[in-house]
Amino acid sequence: MTPAAWYADRTAHWSAARDRDTRVATRLSRLRLATFAAGAILVGWAWHESGQRAADLLFVAGVAAFAVFGVLVRQHAAVLERIDRANAGLRLAAIGTARIARDWNGLPGLEPTPDLALDSHPYARDLDLFGHASLTKWLGRTATADGQRTLWSWLLDPADRDEAVARQPAIDELAGLRDWREALAIEGALTALSSSELARFLEWAEHTRSAVPAFMKTAAVVLPLAIGVLLLLFLAGAVEGAWWLIPLGLNILLSLVFARPAYATFDRVSVGQRALGRYGRMFDLVCGTAWTSPRLATLGAAMRRGAPAPAAVRRIASLAGWSELRVGAAMLHFPIQALTLWDFHVLFAMERWRRKVGAHVRPWVQALGEFDALSSLAILRADEPEWAVPNLDAEADAYAASALAHPLIAANRRVANDVRVGPPGTLLLITGSNMSGKSTLLRAVGLNAVLAHAGAPVCAAAMTLPPIDLHTSIRVQDSLELGLSYFMAALARLKQIVDAAERGARPGRRLLYLLDEVLQGTNSVERSAAVRAVAQHLLDARAIGAMTTHDLALASEDPLKSSAVLVHFTEQVHQDGTMTFDYRLREGLATSTNALRLMQLIGIKPR
């Protein structure tokens, strides 16, 4: 089954499930109303019935009707839950279809967090990692906030070779588990748990101090027992005074004194009973599967450390539910609290849970986040089965790819080219007319390098590259805030790249640079001298890279004359005067320009 057919099949499946359950929910809603009304009528009738036997029968019938109402409420909630899951499944299928078609308006927006500092990042802006038609929007939302952070960190900081290679079999294994990945994504879509709420819960889980003094553990046992014993004695006539009111008063006093710290704990733990339950279900998905790839097996084992994560999360979710008595049943809460110190028993149960497994919760969440990030990259493997698994070779001295294309362009529109960048001592000089595909090629080289180091497949028939540090200068912008003109912003970016090359890449890596129309904001004479100087620095630093230019004379001057590998794009001019591009990379220097012709095509005639 093709990826598009699979998404169409899931759309049909979830649509049918939603429609079926909607009909069931409607019937249950009507039955709920009928049974509740019947119970109220029967109990009211029993109250006014003069015959004792008839009144008893009517009362029992009314109670039975209310009992049926309670059962129907639970069934209705379960059906509504299934409807929510079906709607989530439908949304995921629609997103999958839009992803394959590169329908950017059909994909949900995804804003980067402010802490990512993208403006100073060496390639994030240039390669469209974030934004409307971007890599992160195409990959989509993960099931968990930790998974989103993990995935973004992989894209923004290329992993070393061993780490990237270790992810590849994990991604392959997850790619074959479409239903499993869909189930994880649905649970994530239904989890209303923000990063800040999760952070508050994790902070509490790793805390060691009790919210109330230690003597409260004894008081919570002794005082309710004292109330029970003294009340029984009073009712039996063994004592004359209502001595049970003394421990009752102490219970009320202690509840008032220590309510604030106890409720602060409840608020942290009760980040959402359903949300915690969803995490339990996601842990179930991981721990309930026998993983074969080493990375997934290791992550699965991490979720069983200390205690099995699914059971532990369900337990704290249950305790969070019990702590909501003061909110969900406020009329009952006061007498229950006064008699039993209920809130403190729940609090101590939470703290026992924390002592047992609290230190393991963050590693569980982090392991789930890595599973989540790998699952997102597995979508590429499943939806783009013809893409290649890249070969990250520590001994390679060049980036070499056959049939390389831009991953964010739809399959029916993108054009693939064979590309080789390197070895050190050379640079790929790309020339060509306007709109012919030079910048797109640079972005294709860069984006596929980012995917390769994340462990993902790449948009190519085959690719071998060394582990790299990536730097680009493609989309330079001026800055009013920093007082930088376009030219100074371009110089600052070039200085950053040259400094990085001269410092050298990280151990075991090679620096890869991608430069588009260097210093195009200045005159041709100075630009030519500046480009030659920048190229000499990068060549001397043994970096590998590619550069585009409109200045064809650069190729005839050193250092480019002796070191540049020349390739170009061109246009096709037809008899009717129209112009098209085939985006095919050719050897040698460009032989044509098209700026004046483009002006004529849009109605501006040179004079």
Secondary structure, 3 states (H helix, E strand, C coil): CCHHHHHHHHHHHHHHHHHHHHHHHHHHHHHHHHHHHHHHHHHHHHHHCCCHHHHHHHHHHHHHHHHHHHHHHHHHHHHHHHHHHHHHHHHHHHHHHHHHHCCHHHCCCCCCCHHHCHHHCCCCCCCCCCCCCCHHHHHCCCCCHHHHHHHHHHHHCCCCHHHHHHHHHHHHHHHCCHHHHHHHHHHHHCCCCCHHHHHHHHHHHCCCCCCCCCHHHHHHHHHHHHHHHHHHHHHHCCCCCCCCHHHHHHHHHHHHHHHHHHHHHHHHHCCCHHHHHHHHHHHHHHHCCCCCCHHHHHHHHHCCCCCCHHHHHHHHHHHHHHCCHHHHCHHHHHHHHHHHCHHHHHHHHHHHHHHHHHHHHHHHHHHHHHHHHHHHHHHHHHHCCCCECCEECCCCCCEEEEEECCCCCCCCCCCCEEEEECCCCCEEEEEECCCCCHHHHHHHHHHHHHHHHHCCCECCCEEEECCEEEEEECCCCCECCCCECHHHHHHHHHHHHHHHHHHCCCCCCEEEEEEECCCCCCCHHHHHHHHHHHHHHHHHCCCEEEEEECCHHHHHCCCHHHHEEEEEECEEECCCCCEEECCCCEECCCCCCCHHHHHHHCCCCCC
